[in-house]
């Protein structure tokens, strides 16, 4: 709890991966690693990130496809293209894209 404030990136922010050619918008943040050991072990050891850092859930895309990615803070950079993300689920989480701030406005999830 409370640790999430140490996260470098925020929900709605558009980011890109430091090593691989994909980008996406953050829709959730884990203060520390919160995925399976199988997932962890599937990452080649030389690029396996530390577990004691924030991890981000992204609506991600590359040239071919859209998908959901789980990425460590150390492997993310701000995406400075100013381009919105084309992922089809973006509208489920976010209301609008602010090209000046390079981020999305999270939807109010309290619709009754």
Steps between C-alpha positions, in 0.01 A plus 500: 500500500638852475808369311330566170586869539862405427400379152670708232214469249127544554174354376411647162861575407624386159834320522727287286720202576871565536609179321212392278309696240163540662315777676183524704292677760519407869170380646620352830809509723637237742738652761714182470499195273164322514497235230580127485840336539441339158464844346812616683708200395392534138704822477859439387723539805720771349201733461290380796399804709514529880181417685524784754385780272166612361356292215251643253207349315488647149251500218785444258554497126771435249495521121303176467258473790352625826529311830539541876856521632650486851819705518748598772568866567867460400391397149266792431564842351262787434362476148556845356333449161180666621304234310195337661494122550277302262430211742127412482456492880625857553142632507409258781756661733544854372290792381724715289857549385694814587773534236668782691542290815538176298253324725142380525235608750388197703128428482298540816437133582213588738222495240184368666 
